[in-house]
């Protein structure tokens, strides 16, 4: 059976500290993940009145930071992936030498970015959170030049953070993962591989997604879910949105272990008897022969 690609999403969980970012890349490698992923953000394009401006500036990447992380990843032989925020940040990745890229759910309708990616990148992972089927179809149609396109089912709900609490939003429950929506994507896009980007807080949804046919799994990771982030306004500390939904190192290892076990249990899609059956076949058939 073809193994699912497991992407360890670092997201905001390096807290803007590149040394923590390096540790998380190593955590992903040791856990058996295939890729560690980051988000670029456009540090020059953050609006002055954005309530999270200071935080976004802290976690945003620029070309120098991307090169630093890429150099470390190559040193330990761990592939990394970035989500560009716009054509400018996508061009940074291209100039640095990246040929793979991730389109986040929020940018699936950005045709300028998608057409740029279609022209320049060879392997693309695209999340579909919040998108209608017509929006997904349009994005896929405009990625027709991409040799390898992975379409990821995603439910864009996140556990609570300081800003989300005011809106009454709580942690995404496991039963809102809606994994059967992958079947719709599989039927609509038979020429592409379908995966799952997870925002639940445990490991059961990613494991079940693989059992349901997902060819790629994306899961947030952190060194410690209790790792505090200092609030830029009040000075108080809070737990960042990504930390709360992320797996700690030992949990990540367990998820990878369970996914690989699931794949072994599923086996290959060939009609063949097991070695034990072959040994027992003649005996069992003769034993009760009338």
C-alpha positions in Angstrom: 0.0 0.0 0.0 1.2 3.5 -0.8 2.0 5.3 2.4 0.3 8.5 3.2 2.5 11.6 3.3 2.5 13.0 6.9 3.0 16.7 7.2 3.8 18.2 10.6 2.4 21.7 10.6 4.5 24.0 12.8 2.3 27.1 12.1 2.6 29.6 14.9 4.0 27.1 17.4 7.6 28.2 17.0 6.5 31.6 18.6 8.7 33.5 16.3 11.9 31.8 17.6 13.9 30.1 14.9 15.7 27.9 17.5 12.3 26.5 18.5 11.5 26.1 14.8 14.6 24.0 14.4 13.6 21.9 17.4 10.2 21.3 15.8 11.7 20.2 12.5 13.8 17.7 14.4 10.7 16.5 16.4 8.9 15.9 13.1 11.8 13.9 11.7 12.2 11.8 14.8 8.5 11.0 14.8 8.7 9.7 11.3 6.9 12.5 9.5 7.6 13.2 5.9 7.5 17.0 5.9 7.6 19.8 8.4 5.6 22.9 7.3 5.6 26.6 8.0 3.6 29.6 7.0 5.3 32.6 5.5 3.0 35.6 6.2 3.9 38.9 4.5 5.6 40.9 7.2 5.5 44.0 5.0 1.8 43.7 4.2 0.3 43.5 7.8 -2.2 46.3 8.2 -1.4 48.9 10.9 -4.9 48.4 12.5 -4.7 44.6 12.5 -5.4 43.6 16.2 -2.6 40.9 15.9 -0.1 43.0 14.0 2.6 42.7 16.6 2.1 38.9 16.9 2.1 38.4 13.1 5.3 40.4 12.7 6.9 38.1 15.3 6.0 34.9 13.5 6.3 36.2 9.9 9.1 34.9 7.7 11.3 36.9 5.4 13.7 35.4 2.8 16.6 35.4 5.2 14.7 33.4 7.8 13.4 31.0 5.2 16.9 30.4 4.0 18.1 29.8 7.6 15.4 27.2 8.3 15.9 25.6 4.9 19.6 25.2 5.5 19.0 23.5 8.9 16.4 21.2 7.3 18.8 20.1 4.6 21.5 19.5 7.2 19.3 16.9 9.0 17.7 15.7 5.8 14.2 16.7 6.6 12.0 18.1 3.8 10.2 21.3 4.7 7.2 23.1 3.1 5.9 26.7 3.2 2.5 28.3 2.7 3.0 31.6 0.9 0.6 34.4 1.7 0.6 36.0 -1.8 2.6 36.0 -5.0 5.4 38.0 -3.4 6.0 35.4 -0.7 5.6 32.6 -3.3 8.3 34.2 -5.4 10.6 34.2 -2.3 10.2 30.5 -2.1 10.8 30.0 -5.8 13.9 32.1 -5.7 15.2 30.1 -2.7 14.7 26.9 -4.7 11.4 25.4 -3.4 9.4 23.4 -5.9 6.7 22.3 -3.5 4.2 24.6 -1.8 1.0 24.5 0.3 -2.1 26.6 -0.5 -4.0 27.3 2.8 -7.7 27.2 2.9 -8.0 31.0 3.2 -6.3 31.6 -0.1 -8.1 29.0 -2.3 -10.0 31.9 -3.9 -6.8 34.0 -4.7 -6.6 33.3 -8.4 -3.5 35.5 -8.8 -1.6 33.3 -6.3 -3.0 30.1 -7.7 -2.1 31.0 -11.3 1.5 31.9 -10.2 1.8 28.6 -8.4 0.4 26.7 -11.4 3.2 28.2 -13.5 6.1 27.6 -11.2 5.6 24.8 -8.7 5.7 21.0 -9.3 4.0 19.6 -6.2 1.1 21.4 -4.5 -0.9 20.7 -1.4 -4.2 22.6 -1.2 -6.5 22.8 1.8 -10.2 23.3 1.1 -11.6 24.6 4.4 -14.5 27.0 4.1 -14.6 26.6 0.3 -17.7 25.7 -1.7 -17.3 22.9 -4.3 -17.5 25.4 -7.1 -14.6 27.4 -5.5 -12.6 24.1 -5.2 -13.3 23.2 -8.8 -12.2 26.6 -10.0 -8.9 26.4 -8.1 -8.2 22.9 -9.4 -8.9 24.0 -13.0 -6.4 26.7 -12.5 -3.8 24.3 -11.2 -3.9 22.2 -14.4 -0.1 22.6 -15.0 0.9 21.1 -11.6 2.3 17.6 -12.0 1.3 16.6 -8.4 -1.8 18.1 -6.8 -3.0 17.0 -3.4 -6.5 18.2 -2.4 -7.0 18.2 1.3 -10.4 18.1 3.0 -10.3 20.5 5.9 -12.7 22.0 8.4 -11.4 25.4 9.3 -12.4 25.5 13.0 -9.8 26.2 15.7 -9.8 26.0 19.5 -10.3 29.2 21.3 -7.8 32.0 21.5 -8.1 35.5 23.0 -9.8 36.9 19.9 -11.9 33.8 19.2 -13.3 33.6 22.8 -15.1 36.9 22.3 -17.0 35.3 19.4 -18.0 32.3 21.5 -15.9 29.8 19.5 -14.8 26.6 21.2 -12.6 23.7 20.3 -13.5 21.8 17.2 -15.1 18.5 18.3 -14.0 15.2 16.7 -17.4 14.6 15.3 -17.2 17.8 13.2 -14.2 16.4 11.2 -16.7 15.2 8.5 -14.3 12.7 7.0 -16.8 11.4 4.5 -16.5 14.7 2.7 -13.3 13.2 1.3 -15.4 10.8 -0.7 -17.0 13.7 -2.5 -13.5 15.1 -3.4 -12.4 11.6 -4.5 -15.4 11.3 -6.8 -15.0 14.8 -8.2 -11.3 14.7 -8.7 -10.3 11.1 -9.6 -7.1 12.3 -11.2 -5.7 13.9 -8.0 -4.8 12.5 -4.6 -7.1 13.5 -1.7 -5.9 14.1 1.9 -7.0 15.6 5.2 -5.8 18.6 7.1 -6.8 18.2 10.7 -7.8 20.7 13.4 -9.1 18.3 16.0 -7.1 18.0 19.2 -6.4 14.2 19.1 -5.1 11.6 16.7 -8.2 9.5 15.9 -9.4 11.7 13.0 -6.1 11.6 11.1 -5.8 7.8 11.6 -9.4 7.3 10.5 -8.8 9.6 7.5 -6.0 7.3 6.3 -8.3 4.3 6.7 -10.8 6.2 4.6 -8.2 6.7 1.8 -6.4 9.9 2.6 -3.0 10.1 0.8 -1.7 13.0 2.9 -2.3 14.0 6.5 -1.5 17.4 7.9 -1.4 17.8 11.7 -0.3 20.7 13.9 2.6 20.1 16.3 4.1 21.9 19.3 6.8 21.3 21.8 4.4 21.9 24.7 0.7 22.8 24.5 1.1 24.9 27.7 3.8 27.0 26.1 2.7 30.6 26.8 2.6 33.4 24.3 2.8 36.9 25.7 -0.1 39.1 24.7 1.1 42.1 22.7 -1.5 44.5 24.2 -2.0 43.6 27.9 1.3 41.9 28.6 -0.6 38.9 29.9 0.2 35.4 28.7 -2.2 33.1 26.9 -2.1 29.9 24.9 -1.9 30.5 21.2 -4.6 29.1 18.9 -2.2 26.6 17.3 -0.7 25.3 20.5 -4.0 24.2 21.9 -4.9 22.0 18.9 -1.4 20.7 18.3 0.2 17.4 19.2 3.2 17.2 21.6 6.2 15.1 20.5 5.1 11.9 22.1 1.6 12.2 20.7 3.0 12.9 17.2 5.0 9.7 17.4 1.9 7.8 18.4 -0.1 9.3 15.6 2.6 8.3 13.0 2.8 4.8 14.6 -1.0 4.3 14.4 -1.2 5.6 10.8 1.5 3.2 9.7 -0.2 0.4 11.5 -3.5 1.2 9.8 -1.8 1.1 6.5 -0.3 -2.4 7.2 -3.7 -3.6 8.4 -5.3 -2.3 5.2 -2.7 -4.1 3.1 -2.4 -3.9 -0.7 -5.4 -3.7 -3.0 -4.7 -7.2 -4.6 -6.7 -10.4 -4.3 -4.3 -12.7 -2.8 -4.4 -15.2 0.1 -2.1 -14.9 3.1 0.8 -17.3 3.6 -1.1 -18.8 6.5 -4.2 -19.4 4.4 -2.1 -21.2 1.7 -0.6 -23.5 4.3 -4.0 -24.3 5.8 -6.0 -24.5 2.6 -5.5 -28.1 1.6 -5.8 -29.3 5.1 -9.0 -27.4 5.8 -10.6 -28.4 2.5 -9.7 -32.1 2.9 -10.6 -32.3 6.5 -14.3 -31.8 6.0 -14.5 -33.4 2.5 -17.4 -35.8 2.3 
